[in-house]
Each structure stands twice: as structure tokens, then as C-alpha cells.
Amino acid sequence: MKISIDPDLCTGCEDCTEACPALFKLGPDWIAEPVVDVVPPELEAEAVKTAAICQFEAIEIQE
């Protein structure tokens, strides 16, 4: 599983970084970035939950 962030939709609200700092961080341009290239199996459920809370639908999960 991989995570990608649509920079056109991300507003830098930090919801994802607060919900799951193991997977998300804010980049220098205040756009969220994935912390890892591939989501570890033990964090896959957290990745899906965090994507669901993104009010701007900027997080995409790729299986």
C-alpha cells in the first residue's frame, strides 16, 4: 500500500499529521507528504482511517 497527496487539494490543515504522524508530515510548502514510501502492514488500517478524515479528500491510498 502506498499513500499519495494531491497538492492541489491539500490545505496544510494538519489533520493527517496529527492523526498519524508515523505516516504523514508537512513539507516545507505546508503540503502534507507521506513519511514512508510503502505503508508498513501494521499501519495500513491507520492509513485508511486517516485518508477518510481528510476533509479535502487530498489523500489517496494505492493498494
SULCORRA-V968700 format. One record per helix or strand. SS is the DSSP state (a for helix, b for strand). FROM is the first residue (numbers start at 0). LEN is the number of residues. Records with the same first field share a line. If there is no record, write none. Layout:
BEGIN
SS=FROM-LEN + FROM-LEN
END
This chain:
BEGIN
b=1-4 + 23-3 + 31-3 + 58-4
a=14-5 + 40-13
END
